[in-house]
């Protein structure tokens, strides 16, 4: 069965795009062999697609690339202190990572809170006798006295060493007289 | 968006975007503005773009930017004479003579005939023929059904064909005397 002009012309773009099956192609070519008008249209279609396909690819001016870079990756803007700290510390802060980070932080905070509470309850539960408390007080007092004595002894030693080694004799004498008067030795 | 990836995309697609805009808009300055707009948008919305569909996204933004530019232009430059690619003055006054030099006579005639089509159809025709995109892909890119794209391209092509045939006749008539 032969096709008419209207059907053939509708199918010409598909023919050029290679979208027709063998049977349809045969029908279209069968009509084209006999119809000069449709053949002329096919030739024009071929010319249009060929010429548009071979349009030269134009080079984008460098000024455009430069302007794009200045408006994008080289854009200068004021930066807040928080962002500066985050950038210095090289912390990646993306929108996608924000929610998981907040969730992790919340879990960590809750676990710390729970452990602290448990420890406090444990401390509260412990009990002591009066003797134990007195003994603890004694230990603390003697520790403090011993520490104070150690400081006094070491200070005295250092002072005498300084006098013996570096102070002039006159100063040494005057200092010693003042010291003797004050202590009564 | 990652800086290195953005620069890679810019290097890869800038000529295509510029060429498409240049042929749709027929004006160098407008094409430059569109190319800038497309890549600045890519930088701003890069996170939302699927890495596998970046090219389609760029093409869609280019298509829409060209249509917007044409609308703006028709508002701002009403009554202003537009230079045709095939006008005798084009070679002397065109904003980019290098482009005219590279085009052959038929291509100039086709681009001039395309001027009568709406910007959206010009863009679809160029996507199909110049960018070798199948109808389905064009439809996916610009948010139309493949059939709607086919119909629009078919109408545009019919007009171009008429323009070419008229031109052929005119050339023949000029040769006869």
Interface residues (C-beta under 8 A of the other chain):
Chain A: X13 X17 X40 X41 X44 X45 X47 X48 X49 X51 X52 X53 X54 X55 X56 X57 X58 X59 X60 X61 X63 X64 X65 X67 X68 X69 X71 X72 X73 X95
Chain B: X3 X6 X7 X10 X14 X15 X16 X17 X18 X19 X22 X23 X32 X35 X36 X39 X40 X43 X47 X99 X102 X103 X104 X106 X107 X110 X125 X126 X129 X130 X132 X134 X150 X153 X154 X157 X160 X161 X164 X165
